[in-house]
Amino acid sequence: MSGQLSAEQLRARFEQRVIPYLEDLRAQTRNSAAGPPVFIFTGGQPGAAKSHANERAAWARPTLVPVKLGWES
C-alpha cells in the first residue's frame, strides 16, 4: 500500500471530519460578535515576513482557520 488515499476515501474523510468542523466554526461565529467570515491570503517572496503577518492575523482573529498549501516550506 502506498499510503495515499483514494478519491472516495478523501471525499469520505472530508465529509466526516472537515465539514462538521467548519460547520461548528460557522455556528460559533454566528453566535459571536466576530462578524462575517474573512479570507486572508498571504503571499510574498522568501523573507518577506509572511509568517509574522499570519501570526498577527491569527492574534487579531482568534477564529481564524489556518490553511497551509503543499508547496510552502
Distance bins in CASP14 RR format, pairs under 12 A and 6 or more apart:
PFRMAT RR
TARGET T0000
AUTHOR 0000-0000-0000
RMODE 2
METHOD distances of the structure
MODEL  1
1 9 0 0 0 0 0 1 0 0 0 0 0
3 9 0 0 0 0 0 1 0 0 0 0 0
4 10 0 0 0 0 1 0 0 0 0 0 0
5 11 0 0 0 0 1 0 0 0 0 0 0
5 12 0 0 0 0 1 0 0 0 0 0 0
5 13 1 0 0 1 0 0 0 0 0 0 0
5 14 0 0 0 0 0 1 0 0 0 0 0
6 12 0 0 0 0 1 0 0 0 0 0 0
6 13 0 0 0 0 0 1 0 0 0 0 0
7 13 0 0 0 0 0 1 0 0 0 0 0
7 14 0 0 0 0 0 1 0 0 0 0 0
8 14 0 0 0 0 0 1 0 0 0 0 0
8 15 0 0 0 0 0 1 0 0 0 0 0
9 15 0 0 0 0 0 1 0 0 0 0 0
9 16 0 0 0 0 0 1 0 0 0 0 0
9 17 0 0 0 0 0 1 0 0 0 0 0
10 16 0 0 0 0 0 1 0 0 0 0 0
10 17 0 0 0 0 0 1 0 0 0 0 0
10 18 0 0 0 0 0 1 0 0 0 0 0
11 17 0 0 0 0 0 1 0 0 0 0 0
11 18 0 0 0 0 0 1 0 0 0 0 0
11 19 0 0 0 0 0 1 0 0 0 0 0
12 18 0 0 0 0 0 1 0 0 0 0 0
12 19 0 0 0 0 0 1 0 0 0 0 0
13 19 0 0 0 0 0 1 0 0 0 0 0
13 20 0 0 0 0 0 1 0 0 0 0 0
13 21 0 0 0 0 0 1 0 0 0 0 0
14 20 0 0 0 0 0 1 0 0 0 0 0
14 21 0 0 0 0 0 1 0 0 0 0 0
14 22 0 0 0 0 0 1 0 0 0 0 0
15 21 0 0 0 0 0 1 0 0 0 0 0
15 22 0 0 0 0 0 1 0 0 0 0 0
15 23 0 0 0 0 0 1 0 0 0 0 0
17 23 0 0 0 0 0 1 0 0 0 0 0
17 24 0 0 0 0 0 1 0 0 0 0 0
18 24 0 0 0 0 0 1 0 0 0 0 0
18 25 0 0 0 0 0 1 0 0 0 0 0
18 65 0 0 0 0 0 1 0 0 0 0 0
18 67 0 0 0 0 0 1 0 0 0 0 0
19 25 0 0 0 0 0 1 0 0 0 0 0
19 26 0 0 0 0 0 1 0 0 0 0 0
20 26 0 0 0 0 0 1 0 0 0 0 0
20 27 0 0 0 0 0 1 0 0 0 0 0
21 27 0 0 0 0 0 1 0 0 0 0 0
21 28 0 0 0 0 0 1 0 0 0 0 0
21 65 0 0 0 0 1 0 0 0 0 0 0
22 28 0 0 0 0 0 1 0 0 0 0 0
22 29 0 0 0 0 0 1 0 0 0 0 0
22 37 0 0 0 0 1 0 0 0 0 0 0
22 63 0 0 0 0 0 1 0 0 0 0 0
22 65 1 0 0 1 0 0 0 0 0 0 0
22 67 0 0 0 0 0 1 0 0 0 0 0
23 29 0 0 0 0 0 1 0 0 0 0 0
23 30 0 0 0 0 0 1 0 0 0 0 0
24 30 0 0 0 0 0 1 0 0 0 0 0
24 31 0 0 0 0 0 1 0 0 0 0 0
24 63 0 0 0 0 0 1 0 0 0 0 0
24 65 0 0 0 0 0 1 0 0 0 0 0
25 31 0 0 0 0 0 1 0 0 0 0 0
25 32 0 0 0 0 0 1 0 0 0 0 0
25 34 0 0 0 0 1 0 0 0 0 0 0
25 37 0 0 0 0 1 0 0 0 0 0 0
25 61 0 0 0 0 0 1 0 0 0 0 0
25 62 0 0 0 0 0 1 0 0 0 0 0
25 63 1 0 0 1 0 0 0 0 0 0 0
25 64 0 0 0 0 1 0 0 0 0 0 0
25 65 1 0 0 1 0 0 0 0 0 0 0
26 32 0 0 0 0 0 1 0 0 0 0 0
26 34 0 0 0 0 0 1 0 0 0 0 0
26 35 0 0 0 0 0 1 0 0 0 0 0
26 36 0 0 0 0 0 1 0 0 0 0 0
26 37 1 0 0 1 0 0 0 0 0 0 0
26 63 0 0 0 0 1 0 0 0 0 0 0
26 65 0 0 0 0 0 1 0 0 0 0 0
27 34 0 0 0 0 0 1 0 0 0 0 0
27 63 0 0 0 0 0 1 0 0 0 0 0
28 34 1 0 0 1 0 0 0 0 0 0 0
28 35 0 0 0 0 0 1 0 0 0 0 0
28 37 0 0 0 0 0 1 0 0 0 0 0
28 62 0 0 0 0 0 1 0 0 0 0 0
28 63 1 0 0 1 0 0 0 0 0 0 0
28 65 0 0 0 0 0 1 0 0 0 0 0
29 35 1 0 0 1 0 0 0 0 0 0 0
29 36 1 0 0 1 0 0 0 0 0 0 0
29 37 1 0 0 1 0 0 0 0 0 0 0
29 38 0 0 0 0 0 1 0 0 0 0 0
29 61 0 0 0 0 0 1 0 0 0 0 0
29 62 0 0 0 0 0 1 0 0 0 0 0
29 63 1 0 1 0 0 0 0 0 0 0 0
29 64 0 0 0 0 0 1 0 0 0 0 0
29 65 0 0 0 0 0 1 0 0 0 0 0
30 36 0 0 0 0 1 0 0 0 0 0 0
30 37 0 0 0 0 0 1 0 0 0 0 0
30 63 0 0 0 0 0 1 0 0 0 0 0
31 63 0 0 0 0 0 1 0 0 0 0 0
32 61 0 0 0 0 0 1 0 0 0 0 0
32 62 0 0 0 0 1 0 0 0 0 0 0
32 63 1 0 0 1 0 0 0 0 0 0 0
33 62 0 0 0 0 0 1 0 0 0 0 0
33 63 0 0 0 0 0 1 0 0 0 0 0
34 60 0 0 0 0 0 1 0 0 0 0 0
34 61 1 0 0 1 0 0 0 0 0 0 0
34 62 0 0 0 0 1 0 0 0 0 0 0
34 63 1 0 1 0 0 0 0 0 0 0 0
34 64 0 0 0 0 1 0 0 0 0 0 0
35 61 0 0 0 0 1 0 0 0 0 0 0
35 63 0 0 0 0 1 0 0 0 0 0 0
36 61 0 0 0 0 0 1 0 0 0 0 0
36 63 0 0 0 0 0 1 0 0 0 0 0
37 61 0 0 0 0 0 1 0 0 0 0 0
37 63 0 0 0 0 1 0 0 0 0 0 0
37 64 0 0 0 0 0 1 0 0 0 0 0
37 65 0 0 0 0 1 0 0 0 0 0 0
38 57 0 0 0 0 1 0 0 0 0 0 0
38 60 0 0 0 0 0 1 0 0 0 0 0
38 61 1 0 0 1 0 0 0 0 0 0 0
38 63 0 0 0 0 1 0 0 0 0 0 0
38 64 0 0 0 0 1 0 0 0 0 0 0
38 65 0 0 0 0 0 1 0 0 0 0 0
39 57 0 0 0 0 0 1 0 0 0 0 0
39 61 0 0 0 0 0 1 0 0 0 0 0
39 64 0 0 0 0 0 1 0 0 0 0 0
39 65 0 0 0 0 0 1 0 0 0 0 0
39 66 0 0 0 0 0 1 0 0 0 0 0
39 67 0 0 0 0 1 0 0 0 0 0 0
40 50 0 0 0 0 0 1 0 0 0 0 0
40 53 0 0 0 0 1 0 0 0 0 0 0
40 54 1 0 0 1 0 0 0 0 0 0 0
40 55 0 0 0 0 0 1 0 0 0 0 0
40 56 0 0 0 0 0 1 0 0 0 0 0
40 57 1 0 1 0 0 0 0 0 0 0 0
40 58 0 0 0 0 1 0 0 0 0 0 0
40 60 0 0 0 0 1 0 0 0 0 0 0
40 61 1 0 0 1 0 0 0 0 0 0 0
40 63 0 0 0 0 0 1 0 0 0 0 0
40 64 1 0 0 1 0 0 0 0 0 0 0
40 65 0 0 0 0 0 1 0 0 0 0 0
40 66 0 0 0 0 1 0 0 0 0 0 0
40 67 0 0 0 0 1 0 0 0 0 0 0
41 50 0 0 0 0 0 1 0 0 0 0 0
41 53 0 0 0 0 0 1 0 0 0 0 0
41 54 0 0 0 0 0 1 0 0 0 0 0
41 57 0 0 0 0 0 1 0 0 0 0 0
41 66 0 0 0 0 0 1 0 0 0 0 0
41 67 0 0 0 0 1 0 0 0 0 0 0
41 69 0 0 0 0 1 0 0 0 0 0 0
42 48 0 0 0 0 1 0 0 0 0 0 0
42 49 0 0 0 0 1 0 0 0 0 0 0
42 50 1 0 1 0 0 0 0 0 0 0 0
42 51 0 0 0 0 1 0 0 0 0 0 0
42 52 0 0 0 0 1 0 0 0 0 0 0
42 53 1 0 1 0 0 0 0 0 0 0 0
42 54 1 0 1 0 0 0 0 0 0 0 0
42 55 0 0 0 0 0 1 0 0 0 0 0
42 56 0 0 0 0 0 1 0 0 0 0 0
42 57 1 0 0 1 0 0 0 0 0 0 0
42 58 0 0 0 0 0 1 0 0 0 0 0
42 64 0 0 0 0 0 1 0 0 0 0 0
42 66 0 0 0 0 1 0 0 0 0 0 0
42 67 0 0 0 0 0 1 0 0 0 0 0
42 68 0 0 0 0 0 1 0 0 0 0 0
42 69 0 0 0 0 0 1 0 0 0 0 0
42 72 0 0 0 0 1 0 0 0 0 0 0
43 49 0 0 0 0 0 1 0 0 0 0 0
43 50 1 0 1 0 0 0 0 0 0 0 0
43 51 0 0 0 0 0 1 0 0 0 0 0
43 53 0 0 0 0 1 0 0 0 0 0 0
43 54 0 0 0 0 1 0 0 0 0 0 0
43 69 0 0 0 0 0 1 0 0 0 0 0
43 71 0 0 0 0 0 1 0 0 0 0 0
43 72 0 0 0 0 1 0 0 0 0 0 0
44 50 1 0 1 0 0 0 0 0 0 0 0
44 51 0 0 0 0 0 1 0 0 0 0 0
44 53 0 0 0 0 1 0 0 0 0 0 0
44 54 0 0 0 0 0 1 0 0 0 0 0
44 72 0 0 0 0 0 1 0 0 0 0 0
46 72 0 0 0 0 0 1 0 0 0 0 0
46 73 0 0 0 0 1 0 0 0 0 0 0
47 53 0 0 0 0 0 1 0 0 0 0 0
47 73 0 0 0 0 0 1 0 0 0 0 0
48 54 0 0 0 0 0 1 0 0 0 0 0
49 55 0 0 0 0 1 0 0 0 0 0 0
49 56 0 0 0 0 1 0 0 0 0 0 0
50 56 0 0 0 0 0 1 0 0 0 0 0
50 57 0 0 0 0 0 1 0 0 0 0 0
50 66 0 0 0 0 0 1 0 0 0 0 0
50 68 0 0 0 0 0 1 0 0 0 0 0
50 69 0 0 0 0 0 1 0 0 0 0 0
50 72 0 0 0 0 1 0 0 0 0 0 0
50 73 0 0 0 0 0 1 0 0 0 0 0
51 57 0 0 0 0 0 1 0 0 0 0 0
51 58 0 0 0 0 0 1 0 0 0 0 0
51 66 0 0 0 0 0 1 0 0 0 0 0
51 68 0 0 0 0 0 1 0 0 0 0 0
51 72 0 0 0 0 1 0 0 0 0 0 0
51 73 0 0 0 0 0 1 0 0 0 0 0
52 58 0 0 0 0 0 1 0 0 0 0 0
52 59 0 0 0 0 0 1 0 0 0 0 0
53 59 0 0 0 0 0 1 0 0 0 0 0
53 60 0 0 0 0 0 1 0 0 0 0 0
53 64 0 0 0 0 0 1 0 0 0 0 0
53 66 0 0 0 0 0 1 0 0 0 0 0
54 60 0 0 0 0 0 1 0 0 0 0 0
54 61 0 0 0 0 0 1 0 0 0 0 0
54 64 0 0 0 0 1 0 0 0 0 0 0
54 65 0 0 0 0 0 1 0 0 0 0 0
54 66 1 0 0 1 0 0 0 0 0 0 0
54 67 0 0 0 0 0 1 0 0 0 0 0
54 68 0 0 0 0 1 0 0 0 0 0 0
54 72 0 0 0 0 0 1 0 0 0 0 0
55 61 0 0 0 0 0 1 0 0 0 0 0
55 64 0 0 0 0 0 1 0 0 0 0 0
55 66 0 0 0 0 1 0 0 0 0 0 0
56 64 0 0 0 0 0 1 0 0 0 0 0
57 63 0 0 0 0 0 1 0 0 0 0 0
57 64 1 0 0 1 0 0 0 0 0 0 0
57 65 0 0 0 0 0 1 0 0 0 0 0
57 66 0 0 0 0 1 0 0 0 0 0 0
58 64 1 0 1 0 0 0 0 0 0 0 0
58 65 0 0 0 0 1 0 0 0 0 0 0
58 66 1 0 0 1 0 0 0 0 0 0 0
58 67 0 0 0 0 0 1 0 0 0 0 0
66 72 0 0 0 0 0 1 0 0 0 0 0
END
